Amino acid sequence: MTRDDYQQMRSMYADVDELCQGVEGAASDAETEERLRSLVGLFRDQQREPEQIRSFVQHLGVQDEVIARVLGEAPSGEDAEDGTGIA
């Protein structure tokens, strides 16, 4: 998703823009994560693809670790596969 796509999506949907403002205005890491969960929940309700959700929220400037936690992704180095092809 390009920056223009991100801006267009924010401007088209008032609820998305409101949630984005909440993430941007969060006073703590815990508050950022909570508000990001609300935004991601909205996108999941809209049945958006995980890659699209990740691409969108990266434009908010949230740390990758927080994004991974909210999206339920395994942190780096803790993948199910260990490189041997055996999960």
PyMOL commands that set and color helices and strands:
alter all, ss='L'
color gray80, all
select helices_A, chain A and resi 3-12+14-24+29-45+50-58+64-71
alter helices_A, ss='H'
color red, helices_A
deselect
rebuild
show_as cartoon
